[in-house]
């Protein structure tokens, strides 16, 4: 393989070293995310899968280990001398490694002797292309305002449906109870202005030496590292255990951390992703057109583009599950050059023709990247994928695309799952106001059972007995009693009996839907791209059960990048949270509300004895616990409050952040 690079051999060596350190640090942060206080910083000396060994070479569970398949293909793509690989891996595993970062950043800043002027021009063109693409990704303010207005209308509709005689305005929720807010803030990992110091030898701020690098050089480094992560390079090392092609979520988390060190906004990295995807798919289209079969007038590219039913099946509970769909999203047939007329007008100094040249320069690395399988061009897509028949009592399981990011070269997928629904719209509308640059889908599942249990709970909440308890302010006392001694007042036993049968069925369906979701992700129907999973109520349970099934095979560790659980009906002590956490490469967030007595009643006392993730924090394990009590009036509040919570979580930030209310 021959690769044209903007960087000199020394610069590529330094870039590979920085990526290795970021990859190892990202694994460390699975067990203790950056920004969170630590009881014992000495625990950071090893990764989440630490062993007693003193060498990276002796710990095969490390992401930087030679057998992981995560690092050496990157070294190979960057054409780093193989004799240096073991040393770079050991350096990545050193603790502390911060002084190594500064040294490698200084190496990156060195200019090559010959051809440095040409390289500078190429870096300039590439950075301008990235800037233009980032501008195109910025959310339109009018569109954003319109979405927010629609979401307010939805909130008002939900409040009418969920009215229990106790109303709280949006502004009241924003202000909240001061005491509760102060208590909440003490649990948060950061604020909008200045993330808390963690006391760690690694912190979340940019590395001081990043100032010696030009912006153009930083962009070039991230571009080439991403290209290396996506490259379809034959594996010569038989020890490599990595079986999955595509964009590994662990690679993306490492790039997030590296971008943080370099002080590059994540939207610029998303622009780089879009450029690499577009140019690579354009190259792949050109290659496919040359490989037209003699017996057919239809090229391979045309076959991919045609979509239709593409073979994808999985055995679930002994029954064949057929999933159909079209072409996975990021195949942009026209390639990156199609963006030139639009983006060229945004940068007059370059113009459309100059931007096309920049796009050509950007393709020099990606031109050698065969990424058809990586982006799912040879597999089925999520849109239109649904259950072809009744599987394991699950009658409904269907993905629906939302937002405007379909078929736009997005290299990350977001799946959103509702768990309290009163009608079909409640699967989609809680998520419509969200603004991000991922390809977004909602999962519509078991609507009949979810509507039944949601309605049963709401009917009880509006009953005379419940209204009287709420009027007396007795519910919080009841919840504390349940948590402390598991003593059930007769009125609540009656409530649980009314809800129990429907709730039991819904919980059973959520567990099975989680298994189906895991099958979909393992099949790669999302296009082998990093996945973010967000869900509330029973939707959060679907996600947890999905992760449990993924955890049965450690090879699935590179699928899921981030997880957010909101009001999760999941027991804390009798579940293998540690194994589940290892399936999530980046941030794992548990949002809970201490006043959610509805969830406590529905989930029954037998499991409350083990603790409940939706109403209390999960200690340790690298999980961020966010108290959203001041934003939640009751369990149904997640219908309209989820968007507000997600906005404050600032998920695109590498380190834990939950923005305080103004």
N, C-alpha and C positions, 0 to 999 in steps of 0.2 A: 504494500500500500504506500502510495506517495501522497504526501500532504503538503499543501502550500500553507505556510504559517506566517503571520505578521510578526511573530516573536523570534528572537534569536535562540540558539540552543540553551544558553545560560538562563534566559528569561523563561523558557519552557520548563526547565528544571525547577526554577523557583516557583512557577505557577503550580506544577505538580506537587511540590512539597507543601505549599499552602493549602491545596485542596485536601491532601492527606491529613494534615493537622485538623482542618475543619471537619472532615469526616469522622475522625476519632472523637473530637470534642462534641460533635452532634450526638454520638452514641452515649457519651458520658451524660449528656443532658437529658437522655431518656429517664434516668433515675433521679436527677435533680436539675430541673430547668434553670437556665441562667436567670438571675434576678430574684430567685426564691431564697429565703434564708436557709442556712444549713446548720444542723446541730454539730456536724463534725466534718470539716473540710478535708480531713485526711481521706475521707471516703472517695474523694475525687481522684485519688491516685490511680484508680482503676476504673474501667468502664462498667456499664450496667451488667455486663456479662463477665465480670472480672474473675480472674483465677489468681492463684498464689504465685504464678510464674512471674519471672522478672523480665521476660522478653516477649515482644509481640509475636514472634515466631512460634512461641509455645502456647498461645491462646487462640485456638481456631474460631472462637465465637466472636472475635473482634472484627469490626467492619473493615479494618485496615490489614487484616491478616491476608497472607498470599492466597489462601484458598477461598476467600470470600467472593472473588470475581468483581469486586466493586472498585478496586484501586488499580490493579495492574493493567487492565485494558486502557485506562486513562493514561498511564505512563507510556504504554505502547503507542497510543494515538499521538501523544506529544513527542514521540521519538526520543524519549529519555533513555540513555544508556542502561541496559538491563542490569549491568553490574552495580548500578546505584540504587536499584529498587529496594533491596532489603534494608539498606541504610536509611532511606526515606521512610519506610514503614516503621522502623525503630524510632526515628526522630518524631514521627507522628504520635507514637505511644508514650513519649516522654512526659513527665510531670514535674514542674510546670513547663509548658511549651511556649509561653508568651514571648520569651526572648528570642526563640527561633523564628517566630512570625516576623518580628522586626527585621531580622537579618535577611530573610527571604524577600521581604518587601523592598529592602535596599537593593538586592540583586535585580529585582524586576525594574527598578528605576534606571539601571544602567543602560546606556544607549549602545547599540551595536555599531561597529566601525563602518563597514561597507554597507551601502544600501539603507542607511538610517533615515535619509531624507525620504526615500520612497516609502519606507515603513511608516514614517510619520504621516505622510499623505494618506496612506491606506487607513491608518488608525483614525485620522480626522474624518475621512469619508464614512467609516463604520460608525463612529460616535454620532455623527450627524444623522445617519439613518436611524440609529437607536432613538435619538431624541425625537425625531419626527414620528416614529412609530409610537413612542410613549405618549406624545401629544394626542395621537389618534385614539389611544386607549383611555384617556381621561374622560370621566363621565360628564356628559353634557348637563350643564346646570339646570336647564329647563326640564330635561327628561327626569333628572333627579327630583326636582320640585314636584313634578307631576306624579312620580311614584310615591313620594311622601304623602301627597294629598290623598291619593287613592288608599294608601295604607291607613290614614286617619279615618277615612270613611269605613274601611273594613273594621277598624278598632271599635268604632261606634256601633256598627252592626253586631259585632261579637258581644259587646257589653249589654246590648239589648237582649240577646239570646241567653247570656249567662247572668242576667241580673238576679241578685238575691236580696235586693232592697238596700244593699250597701254599695254605693258608687264612689269611685275615686277618679278625679279628672286626671288627664295626662300631665298637666302641670303639677298636680299634687304628687304624682308618682315621680316626676322629675326632681321635685324638692325633697320629698321623702321626710321621714323622721330623722332629725339631726343625730340623735343618739345612735339609731340603727346605722346611719351612714358612717358615723365615726367607727363603730365596731366593724363595719364592713371594710372600710378603708384599711384597717389594721391588718386585714387578711390578704390584701391585694398585693400583687407582685410589682406593680408600677403605677405611674400616673401619666397623664398626657404630657406633662412638661419634663419631668425628670424621673426615670425609673429608679427605684430604690437601690441603694448599694447592697450587694448580697454578701459582702465579706469574702467572696470567692477570689482566688488568684486569677480567675478568668472573669471578666465582666462583659456587659453587653455593649459597651461603647466602642466606637471605631478605634482601631489601633493607632497609636500616636504616629508611627512611621508611615501611615498611609498618606500623609501630607507630602511626602517626597515623590509620590506618583502623580502623573498627570491624569486628568479625567479620561482622556482618550486611551491611555494605557490600561486603566482599570477596566473600562468597557471591553477592550480587546481581550484581556485576560479572562473575563467572565464569558465572553463569546466563545473563545477557544475551549475553555473547560466544559461548557455546555455541549459543544460539538463532540468533545471527547466522550462525554457521558452518554450521548445518543448513538455513537458510532457502532455500526454492526461489524465488529472486528472478530475474525475467527480466533477461537481460543486455542492456543498452542499448549497451554498448561493443563494437563489432565487432572491435576489436583483441584482445579476450580470447581466449586460446588454451586455456583450461580447458574440457574437454569432459565431464568426469565429474561427475555429481551425487552427492550424499550427503555423508558425513562424511569429509573428506580426512584422511589420516594426518598430513600436515604441520600441519594445524590442531590436531590432538590433541597433537602434540609441542609446539607453541607454547603450548597451554593448560597442559601439564605444567610447562613452564618458568615460566609466569606464576604458577601455583599455588605453585611453589617460592619465587618472589620474595615472594609474599603470605603465605608460611608457612601454607598450607592443605594438610592431608593429602590425598593423592590419593583416598582412599576417599570423601571428601566430594565430590570432583569426579565420581567414579563415581555417587554418589547424585544429583548434578545431572543427569548424563547419563540416568539411569533416569527421573527426573521429566520431563525434556523429552521423551524418547521416548514415555513413557506418555501424557502430556497431549496431545502432538501427534497421536499415533495415535488417541486418543479423539476429537479434533476432526475428524480426517480421516474417521473412521467416521461421525460425524454428518453431515459434508458428503456422503459417499457415499450415505447413506440418503435424502438429498433429491434425488439425481440418478438415482433409480430409472428404468430405461428403461421406456417406455410399452409396448413389445412383450414385456416380460419381467417376471415377478413376482419375479425374483431381483435383488436389489440388487448393485451393484458390490462392496460390502463382502462380501456373502455369496459372491460368486464368488471373491474373494481368499481368503476363509476356507476355501473348499472344498478348496483345494490341488490335488492331482492333478498331471497332467503339464502343465507350463507351458513354452511354447516357449523352448528355449535350445539352440542348436547352434553348433558351431565346426568350422572346417576344420582338421584336423590331419594333416599329411603327405598331403594330397590326399584324405583319407577323411572322410566325415561322421561327427562324433562327437555322438550324441544324449545329452543329460544330462537326467534327469527328477528331479523333486523337488516338495516341497510348499511351502507358504507360508514365506518367509524369516522368521527367528525373532522379531524384536522387535515384532510386531503384537499388542499387548495389547488385546483387544477391549473389555474392560470399562473401560479407561482408568485414569487415575491415581486417580480417586475410589474405585475398588475397594480401594485400599490404606488408605483412611481408617479403617475399623473396626479393622484390625490395628495400624497405626502410631499411631492416636490413643490407644490404651491405653498406649503407651510414654511418652506425654507428658501426664500428668494435667492440667497447667496449660492445655493446649489441648483435649484430649479429641477424640472422633471427629468431632463436628460442627465444632469449631474447626479440626481438621485438614483437613476437607473444604473449609472456607473458604480455608485456606492453599493447598490444591491448586488452588482456583479462582483465587487470586491468582497462583500460579505459572504458570497457563495463559494469563495476559494477553499475555505475549510469544509463547509458543509457539502461541497460538491462530491466529496469522497465518502459521504455518509449514506449508507443504504438503510433507510429507516422505514421502509414500507411496513414491515411487521411491527416495528416499534410504535408506529402511530395507529396501528389497527387497520391499515388499508386492506389487509388480507383476512380480516375477521368481521364478525357482525357488530352492529352498533347497539347502543342502549335505546335510541329512539325507536319506538314501536315494538320493542322487546316486551313480550307479555307471556303469561302462562298459556300454553296451548291446550292444556287439559288440567283437570283437578289433580293436584299433587299434595299428598300428605295432609289433606283437609284444607289446604290453602286454595281458596277459590279465585283470588284476585291478587295479581302481582305484576305491576306495569310501570314502566318509566315514561315520564312526560318531560319533554324539553321545555325550559322556561328561559326568558331573557333573550338577548340579541347576540349571544356569543357563539351560536352554533355555526359550524363549518368556517371558523375564522382563525384556525391555526393555534387554538389555545392548547397548551401542553399540560393542563391540569383540569381535573373533573371534580365537580362538587355534587354530592347527592344529599338531598334534603328530605327528611322523613317526619311527617306529622304523626301524632299519637292521640290527640283529642280532636275528634271531628264530629260536626253536627250535620254536615252535608258534603257533597263531593268537592265543592269549592275550597273547603278547609284543607285539602291536601296541597293546594297551590298558593292560595292568597296570602298565607302567613309569610311566604318567602319572596313574593314578587318585588317588594321594595328594596331588596338587598342589591347593593352595587359592588361588584367585583369583576375580575377579568378571567374567571374560570368558565368552562363550559358547564352549564348548570342543569340538573335534572331533579325532579321530585319523584318519589316512589309512591304510587297509589296502591295500597294494599288493604285487603280485607275490610273494605268500607262498611259493609253490612254489620260486621261485629263491632267495629270501632264506633259507629254511629249509635249502636244499641247500648254499649257500655257508657258512652259519653252522655247519652240522653238519660240513662238510669241514674247516673250520679247527679246530673243537673236536676232531675225530678226530685230527688231526695233533698238536695240543697234548697229547693224552693218549697219544701214541705213545711207544715206548721211546726213540727218538732225542731227541725234544723233552724228555722227562722228564729224560734224562741231562744235556742242555745246561742245563736250568733248575737241576738239582741242583748243577751245577758253577758256577752263577752266571755262565754265559757269555753269556747273552742280551743283557745290557746292553752288554757289550763288542762283541758282534756288531753291535748297533744303531749304536753309535758308529762302528764300522768302515764300516758301510754309508753312514752320513751323510758320513763323511770321504773315503773313497776308492772307494766302490761296489764293494768286493771281496766277492764272494759265496762263503762256504764251501759245500762240496759238499752238506752236509746241508740247507742252506737252499734251494739250487737245487732239490733233490729236493722239499722242502716246497712251494715255489712252483709246481712242475709239477703237484703233486697238486691244488692249490687253483685254479690259474690259469684253467682253462676255465670253472669255475662262477663264479669271481669276475668274469671278463670279461663273461659273460652278465648278471650282476647289475648291474655298472656300466653296461652298455648300457641295461638296463631302468630304472635310476635316472635316467639322462639323459632318457629318453623320458617317464618319469613326471613329471619336473620340467617338461617342456614342457606336459603335460596340466594340471598344477597351475596353471601360468601362464594357460592358456586359461580355466580355471574362475574364477580371480580377475579376469581381464579381462572375463569375462561378467557378473561381479557376483553370482555365486550365493551369495556370503557376505552379500549385502544391502548392498553399497556401504558397508561399515564398515571401519575400520582393522583390519589383520590382523597378528597376531604369529605368526611361524613359528619352531618349535623342532624340531630333529631331531638324532639321533646317528647316527654311522657313515654308511651309505649313505643314511639318511634326511636327513642334513645335505647330502649331495650332491644329493638331490632338490631341496632348498631352493635351493642355489646355482644349479642349472640352471634352476629356475623364475625366479630373479632375472635370470639371463642373458637369458632369453626376454622378460621384462618390459622389460629395458633396450633392446630393439630399438626401442621407441617411448617417447619421453620423456614422453608423456601418461600413462604408467602409474606415474609417480613418486608419486602420492598413495595408492597401495593399501596398501603394507606399512609398518607402523609400527616393528616391532622384529624382530630376527632373533637367534637363538642357535644356533651350530653347535657340536656336541660330537663330538670325535674325527672330524673331517671328512676323508674321503679325497679331498682336492682339492689339486691342484698349486698352488703359490704363484706361480711366475714366469711360467707360460705361460697364465694366465687373466687376464681383464680385471676385476680386483677393483675398480678405480676406478669403472667403469660400474655394476657390481653394487651397490657401496656407495651410489650415488646413488639407487637404487631403494628404499632403506630410510630413512625420514624420521628415525627416532630411533636408539636404541642398536643397534649391530651388534657381537655378541660372538663371539669365537672361543675356545673352550675346548680346550686341548691338553694332552697328557700325554707327557712326554719318555721315559717307559718303555714306550710302546705299540709294542713291537717287532712284535706281531702284525699291526698295521695296516701297518707298514713292509714286512713280508714279503709280505702279501697284495697290496700296491699295486705291487710290483715296482721294480726298481732304475732302470728307464728314467725313471720319474716322480720317484723320490727325488732325482734329480739336480737337479730343479727346486724342491725343497723341498716339504714336505707340511704342510698346515694343521693336521692332527690331532696332529702331534708337535712343532710348533715355532710361534713367533709369526709374525704377518704384520706387517711393519713399515709404519708410516705409514697413510695412507688413512682415518684416523678409525675404525679398528677396535680395539675393546678386546680385548686378549689376556690370557686368564686361564689360568695354569698350574695344572692340577688333578692333577698327578702324584701328590700325596700322597693323593688320593681314588680313584685308579684302579690296580687290580692288573693288568689286562689289558684288551684291547679289549671283551670281553664285559661288563666291569664297568659299562659305561654302561647296561645293562639295569636295574640297581638303583641306581646312583649318580647318575643324571641328576636325580632328584628332589632329592637332597641338594645337588647343585651349583646347581640352580635356586633353592632356598631361600636359599642364600648369595649369589646374584647380586642379590637384591632388585630385580627388574626394574621395579617400580613407582616406584623412585627415578629421578629425571631424570638424575642424574649417575652415573658409574661407581662401583659399589660391589661388593665381594666380601667378605662377612663372614668374619672369621677364626674358626677353631675355638676353642671355649672353652678 
